[in-house]
Amino acid sequence: MIKVIHYRHKCIGCNACVEVDKQRWRVSRTDGKSVLIGSTAKKNIYQVTTGDDEAEKLHKAAEVCPVNIIKVIG
Ligand code: SF4
Protein backbone atom coordinates (compact mmCIF):
# COMPACT_ATOMS: atom_id res chain seq x y z
CA MET A 1 0.00 0.00 0.00
CA ILE A 2 1.14 3.49 -0.85
CA LYS A 3 -0.05 6.58 0.98
CA VAL A 4 0.01 9.88 -0.87
CA ILE A 5 -0.33 13.26 0.80
CA HIS A 6 -0.89 16.45 -1.20
CA TYR A 7 -0.57 19.89 0.41
CA ARG A 8 -2.84 21.29 -2.25
CA HIS A 9 -3.10 24.87 -0.97
CA LYS A 10 0.61 25.32 -1.78
CA CYS A 11 0.27 24.03 -5.37
CA ILE A 12 1.48 26.44 -8.07
CA GLY A 13 -0.29 24.57 -10.88
CA CYS A 14 2.87 23.84 -12.85
CA ASN A 15 1.43 20.60 -14.30
CA ALA A 16 4.59 18.55 -13.67
CA CYS A 17 2.80 15.86 -11.63
CA VAL A 18 0.11 15.53 -14.30
CA GLU A 19 2.73 14.95 -16.97
CA VAL A 20 4.24 12.00 -15.12
CA ASP A 21 0.98 10.42 -13.92
CA LYS A 22 -2.27 11.38 -15.63
CA GLN A 23 -4.17 8.58 -13.91
CA ARG A 24 -3.67 10.12 -10.49
CA TRP A 25 -3.28 13.88 -11.17
CA ARG A 26 -5.17 16.51 -13.10
CA VAL A 27 -5.27 20.30 -13.02
CA SER A 28 -8.51 21.90 -11.84
CA ARG A 29 -10.19 24.25 -14.28
CA THR A 30 -11.64 26.09 -11.31
CA ASP A 31 -8.52 27.21 -9.47
CA GLY A 32 -5.60 25.98 -11.60
CA LYS A 33 -4.18 23.76 -8.87
CA SER A 34 -3.62 20.05 -9.27
CA VAL A 35 -6.08 17.50 -7.96
CA LEU A 36 -5.01 14.18 -6.45
CA ILE A 37 -7.62 11.95 -8.06
CA GLY A 38 -9.49 9.76 -5.59
CA SER A 39 -8.28 11.64 -2.53
CA THR A 40 -10.23 12.92 0.43
CA ALA A 41 -9.47 16.14 2.26
CA LYS A 42 -8.91 16.96 5.88
CA LYS A 43 -8.65 20.74 6.04
CA ASN A 44 -6.15 21.60 3.28
CA ILE A 45 -4.46 18.22 3.18
CA TYR A 46 -5.54 15.65 0.60
CA GLN A 47 -4.76 11.96 1.01
CA VAL A 48 -5.27 8.71 -0.82
CA THR A 49 -4.09 5.14 -0.36
CA THR A 50 -3.24 3.23 -3.53
CA GLY A 51 -1.88 -0.12 -4.56
CA ASP A 52 1.84 -0.80 -4.85
CA ASP A 53 1.54 -0.88 -8.64
CA GLU A 54 1.34 2.94 -8.62
CA ALA A 55 4.48 3.40 -6.54
CA GLU A 56 6.87 4.30 -9.33
CA LYS A 57 4.70 7.01 -10.87
CA LEU A 58 3.76 8.47 -7.50
CA HIS A 59 7.38 8.70 -6.41
CA LYS A 60 8.20 10.33 -9.74
CA ALA A 61 5.44 12.93 -9.25
CA ALA A 62 6.82 13.75 -5.79
CA GLU A 63 10.29 14.08 -7.29
CA VAL A 64 9.29 16.50 -10.05
CA CYS A 65 7.10 18.78 -7.91
CA PRO A 66 9.09 22.04 -7.71
CA VAL A 67 7.53 23.13 -4.42
CA ASN A 68 7.82 19.72 -2.75
CA ILE A 69 4.21 19.36 -1.64
CA ILE A 70 3.65 15.72 -2.63
CA LYS A 71 4.62 13.15 0.00
CA VAL A 72 4.63 9.45 -0.84
CA ILE A 73 4.90 6.90 1.95
CA GLY A 74 5.58 3.30 1.04
S1 SF4 B 1 3.97 19.30 -9.50
FE1 SF4 B 1 3.49 20.18 -7.48
S2 SF4 B 1 3.18 22.37 -7.85
FE2 SF4 B 1 3.13 21.37 -9.84
S3 SF4 B 1 0.94 21.01 -10.23
FE3 SF4 B 1 1.75 19.15 -9.24
S4 SF4 B 1 1.43 19.42 -7.02
FE4 SF4 B 1 1.18 21.42 -8.02
Backbone and ligand atoms as CSV (ligand in chain L), in Angstrom:
chain,resi,resn,atom,element,x,y,z
A,1,MET,N,N,0.842,-1.206,0.000
A,1,MET,CA,C,0.000,0.000,0.000
A,1,MET,C,C,0.874,1.251,0.000
A,2,ILE,N,N,0.426,2.217,-0.753
A,2,ILE,CA,C,1.139,3.486,-0.852
A,2,ILE,C,C,0.209,4.581,-0.328
A,3,LYS,N,N,0.731,5.434,0.501
A,3,LYS,CA,C,-0.050,6.575,0.983
A,3,LYS,C,C,0.500,7.843,0.336
A,4,VAL,N,N,-0.399,8.639,-0.213
A,4,VAL,CA,C,0.012,9.878,-0.870
A,4,VAL,C,C,-0.640,11.049,-0.147
A,5,ILE,N,N,0.165,12.051,0.126
A,5,ILE,CA,C,-0.332,13.258,0.799
A,5,ILE,C,C,-0.025,14.456,-0.096
A,6,HIS,N,N,-1.032,15.280,-0.317
A,6,HIS,CA,C,-0.891,16.453,-1.201
A,6,HIS,C,C,-1.282,17.714,-0.430
A,7,TYR,N,N,-0.321,18.595,-0.251
A,7,TYR,CA,C,-0.575,19.890,0.415
A,7,TYR,C,C,-1.046,20.870,-0.660
A,8,ARG,N,N,-2.295,20.664,-1.039
A,8,ARG,CA,C,-2.836,21.293,-2.249
A,8,ARG,C,C,-2.822,22.815,-2.217
A,9,HIS,N,N,-3.040,23.405,-1.049
A,9,HIS,CA,C,-3.098,24.868,-0.965
A,9,HIS,C,C,-1.791,25.528,-1.394
A,10,LYS,N,N,-0.696,24.761,-1.378
A,10,LYS,CA,C,0.607,25.316,-1.780
A,10,LYS,C,C,0.929,25.052,-3.251
A,11,CYS,N,N,0.026,24.397,-3.964
A,11,CYS,CA,C,0.269,24.029,-5.366
A,11,CYS,C,C,0.339,25.281,-6.245
A,12,ILE,N,N,1.325,25.299,-7.155
A,12,ILE,CA,C,1.481,26.441,-8.068
A,12,ILE,C,C,0.951,26.116,-9.465
A,13,GLY,N,N,0.354,24.936,-9.614
A,13,GLY,CA,C,-0.288,24.573,-10.878
A,13,GLY,C,C,0.662,24.429,-12.049
A,14,CYS,N,N,1.854,23.928,-11.779
A,14,CYS,CA,C,2.873,23.845,-12.849
A,14,CYS,C,C,2.634,22.694,-13.818
A,15,ASN,N,N,1.801,21.729,-13.435
A,15,ASN,CA,C,1.431,20.604,-14.302
A,15,ASN,C,C,2.452,19.454,-14.335
A,16,ALA,N,N,3.540,19.583,-13.610
A,16,ALA,CA,C,4.585,18.550,-13.673
A,16,ALA,C,C,4.085,17.183,-13.202
A,17,CYS,N,N,3.308,17.146,-12.126
A,17,CYS,CA,C,2.801,15.860,-11.625
A,17,CYS,C,C,1.854,15.217,-12.634
A,18,VAL,N,N,1.056,16.043,-13.296
A,18,VAL,CA,C,0.110,15.527,-14.299
A,18,VAL,C,C,0.874,14.877,-15.454
A,19,GLU,N,N,1.960,15.493,-15.843
A,19,GLU,CA,C,2.729,14.952,-16.968
A,19,GLU,C,C,3.332,13.587,-16.677
A,20,VAL,N,N,3.663,13.308,-15.431
A,20,VAL,CA,C,4.242,12.000,-15.121
A,20,VAL,C,C,3.199,10.948,-14.732
A,21,ASP,N,N,1.993,11.391,-14.357
A,21,ASP,CA,C,0.985,10.421,-13.922
A,21,ASP,C,C,-0.436,10.968,-14.110
A,22,LYS,N,N,-0.941,10.833,-15.313
A,22,LYS,CA,C,-2.274,11.378,-15.630
A,22,LYS,C,C,-3.408,10.584,-14.987
A,23,GLN,N,N,-3.126,9.368,-14.567
A,23,GLN,CA,C,-4.167,8.575,-13.907
A,23,GLN,C,C,-4.479,9.102,-12.513
A,24,ARG,N,N,-3.509,9.732,-11.891
A,24,ARG,CA,C,-3.671,10.123,-10.492
A,24,ARG,C,C,-3.731,11.640,-10.280
A,25,TRP,N,N,-3.324,12.420,-11.307
A,25,TRP,CA,C,-3.279,13.881,-11.169
A,25,TRP,C,C,-3.955,14.560,-12.346
A,26,ARG,N,N,-4.651,15.642,-12.053
A,26,ARG,CA,C,-5.172,16.509,-13.101
A,26,ARG,C,C,-5.183,17.935,-12.554
A,27,VAL,N,N,-5.224,18.908,-13.471
A,27,VAL,CA,C,-5.269,20.295,-13.019
A,27,VAL,C,C,-6.719,20.773,-13.041
A,28,SER,N,N,-7.139,21.399,-11.957
A,28,SER,CA,C,-8.511,21.899,-11.840
A,28,SER,C,C,-8.725,23.100,-12.744
A,29,ARG,N,N,-9.839,23.089,-13.460
A,29,ARG,CA,C,-10.189,24.255,-14.277
A,29,ARG,C,C,-10.687,25.399,-13.403
A,30,THR,N,N,-11.089,25.065,-12.207
A,30,THR,CA,C,-11.644,26.087,-11.315
A,30,THR,C,C,-10.560,26.985,-10.720
A,31,ASP,N,N,-9.531,26.377,-10.145
A,31,ASP,CA,C,-8.515,27.212,-9.471
A,31,ASP,C,C,-7.096,27.010,-9.992
A,32,GLY,N,N,-6.922,26.139,-10.993
A,32,GLY,CA,C,-5.599,25.979,-11.602
A,32,GLY,C,C,-4.610,25.161,-10.791
A,33,LYS,N,N,-5.064,24.612,-9.670
A,33,LYS,CA,C,-4.176,23.764,-8.867
A,33,LYS,C,C,-4.420,22.301,-9.219
A,34,SER,N,N,-3.433,21.460,-8.925
A,34,SER,CA,C,-3.621,20.054,-9.268
A,34,SER,C,C,-4.528,19.353,-8.260
A,35,VAL,N,N,-5.160,18.310,-8.750
A,35,VAL,CA,C,-6.078,17.497,-7.958
A,35,VAL,C,C,-5.505,16.087,-7.872
A,36,LEU,N,N,-5.423,15.570,-6.662
A,36,LEU,CA,C,-5.011,14.181,-6.454
A,36,LEU,C,C,-6.267,13.327,-6.597
A,37,ILE,N,N,-6.389,12.666,-7.720
A,37,ILE,CA,C,-7.617,11.948,-8.060
A,37,ILE,C,C,-7.884,10.815,-7.058
A,38,GLY,N,N,-9.091,10.803,-6.534
A,38,GLY,CA,C,-9.492,9.761,-5.586
A,38,GLY,C,C,-9.227,10.113,-4.135
A,39,SER,N,N,-8.651,11.286,-3.905
A,39,SER,CA,C,-8.276,11.640,-2.528
A,39,SER,C,C,-9.456,12.221,-1.749
A,40,THR,N,N,-9.290,12.228,-0.448
A,40,THR,CA,C,-10.233,12.920,0.426
A,40,THR,C,C,-9.445,13.968,1.215
A,41,ALA,N,N,-10.148,15.017,1.618
A,41,ALA,CA,C,-9.466,16.137,2.265
A,41,ALA,C,C,-9.772,16.227,3.740
A,42,LYS,N,N,-8.743,16.554,4.489
A,42,LYS,CA,C,-8.911,16.962,5.882
A,42,LYS,C,C,-8.274,18.328,5.953
A,43,LYS,N,N,-9.095,19.349,6.142
A,43,LYS,CA,C,-8.647,20.738,6.035
A,43,LYS,C,C,-8.013,20.937,4.659
A,44,ASN,N,N,-6.768,21.359,4.588
A,44,ASN,CA,C,-6.149,21.604,3.283
A,44,ASN,C,C,-5.278,20.448,2.813
A,45,ILE,N,N,-5.355,19.329,3.500
A,45,ILE,CA,C,-4.455,18.220,3.176
A,45,ILE,C,C,-5.244,17.072,2.554
A,46,TYR,N,N,-4.851,16.697,1.348
A,46,TYR,CA,C,-5.538,15.645,0.599
A,46,TYR,C,C,-4.736,14.351,0.699
A,47,GLN,N,N,-5.454,13.238,0.855
A,47,GLN,CA,C,-4.760,11.962,1.015
A,47,GLN,C,C,-5.471,10.864,0.254
A,48,VAL,N,N,-4.691,9.913,-0.223
A,48,VAL,CA,C,-5.269,8.709,-0.822
A,48,VAL,C,C,-4.323,7.531,-0.569
A,49,THR,N,N,-4.894,6.357,-0.475
A,49,THR,CA,C,-4.092,5.140,-0.362
A,49,THR,C,C,-4.272,4.365,-1.655
A,50,THR,N,N,-3.181,3.923,-2.237
A,50,THR,CA,C,-3.237,3.230,-3.529
A,50,THR,C,C,-2.524,1.879,-3.423
A,51,GLY,N,N,-2.609,1.144,-4.491
A,51,GLY,CA,C,-1.882,-0.121,-4.564
A,51,GLY,C,C,-0.406,0.112,-4.885
A,52,ASP,N,N,0.404,-0.898,-4.608
A,52,ASP,CA,C,1.845,-0.802,-4.854
A,52,ASP,C,C,2.184,-0.605,-6.332
A,53,ASP,N,N,1.281,-1.005,-7.205
A,53,ASP,CA,C,1.535,-0.883,-8.643
A,53,ASP,C,C,1.703,0.576,-9.085
A,54,GLU,N,N,1.228,1.514,-8.274
A,54,GLU,CA,C,1.340,2.937,-8.625
A,54,GLU,C,C,2.595,3.588,-8.038
A,55,ALA,N,N,3.353,2.837,-7.298
A,55,ALA,CA,C,4.475,3.405,-6.539
A,55,ALA,C,C,5.447,4.212,-7.402
A,56,GLU,N,N,5.841,3.650,-8.513
A,56,GLU,CA,C,6.868,4.296,-9.333
A,56,GLU,C,C,6.418,5.673,-9.821
A,57,LYS,N,N,5.204,5.732,-10.350
A,57,LYS,CA,C,4.699,7.009,-10.866
A,57,LYS,C,C,4.475,8.020,-9.743
A,58,LEU,N,N,4.004,7.558,-8.609
A,58,LEU,CA,C,3.756,8.471,-7.496
A,58,LEU,C,C,5.059,9.048,-6.960
A,59,HIS,N,N,6.063,8.205,-6.857
A,59,HIS,CA,C,7.377,8.705,-6.407
A,59,HIS,C,C,7.946,9.696,-7.422
A,60,LYS,N,N,7.714,9.426,-8.687
A,60,LYS,CA,C,8.196,10.333,-9.736
A,60,LYS,C,C,7.494,11.695,-9.628
A,61,ALA,N,N,6.186,11.675,-9.391
A,61,ALA,CA,C,5.436,12.926,-9.245
A,61,ALA,C,C,5.981,13.737,-8.065
A,62,ALA,N,N,6.265,13.061,-6.966
A,62,ALA,CA,C,6.818,13.748,-5.793
A,62,ALA,C,C,8.178,14.368,-6.128
A,63,GLU,N,N,8.939,13.631,-6.918
A,63,GLU,CA,C,10.291,14.078,-7.289
A,63,GLU,C,C,10.260,15.325,-8.175
A,64,VAL,N,N,9.306,15.385,-9.088
A,64,VAL,CA,C,9.286,16.499,-10.046
A,64,VAL,C,C,8.566,17.740,-9.516
A,65,CYS,N,N,7.835,17.615,-8.431
A,65,CYS,CA,C,7.104,18.777,-7.907
A,65,CYS,C,C,8.096,19.846,-7.426
A,66,PRO,N,N,8.075,21.027,-8.041
A,66,PRO,CA,C,9.091,22.041,-7.710
A,66,PRO,C,C,8.926,22.664,-6.324
A,67,VAL,N,N,7.731,22.543,-5.743
A,67,VAL,CA,C,7.532,23.131,-4.424
A,67,VAL,C,C,7.406,22.059,-3.327
A,68,ASN,N,N,7.669,20.798,-3.725
A,68,ASN,CA,C,7.824,19.719,-2.748
A,68,ASN,C,C,6.609,19.513,-1.832
A,69,ILE,N,N,5.443,19.479,-2.441
A,69,ILE,CA,C,4.213,19.359,-1.642
A,69,ILE,C,C,3.510,18.016,-1.827
A,70,ILE,N,N,4.186,17.078,-2.489
A,70,ILE,CA,C,3.648,15.718,-2.627
A,70,ILE,C,C,4.525,14.792,-1.787
A,71,LYS,N,N,3.897,14.111,-0.829
A,71,LYS,CA,C,4.623,13.146,0.003
A,71,LYS,C,C,4.097,11.752,-0.310
A,72,VAL,N,N,5.000,10.833,-0.534
A,72,VAL,CA,C,4.626,9.448,-0.837
A,72,VAL,C,C,5.256,8.550,0.213
A,73,ILE,N,N,4.414,7.787,0.888
A,73,ILE,CA,C,4.898,6.900,1.951
A,73,ILE,C,C,4.637,5.458,1.517
A,74,GLY,N,N,5.707,4.705,1.444
A,74,GLY,CA,C,5.579,3.301,1.043
A,74,GLY,C,C,6.196,3.042,-0.306
L,1,SF4,S1,S,3.974,19.301,-9.501
L,1,SF4,FE1,FE,3.488,20.183,-7.480
L,1,SF4,S2,S,3.177,22.374,-7.848
L,1,SF4,FE2,FE,3.128,21.367,-9.840
L,1,SF4,S3,S,0.936,21.007,-10.233
L,1,SF4,FE3,FE,1.752,19.149,-9.243
L,1,SF4,S4,S,1.431,19.418,-7.022
L,1,SF4,FE4,FE,1.180,21.425,-8.019
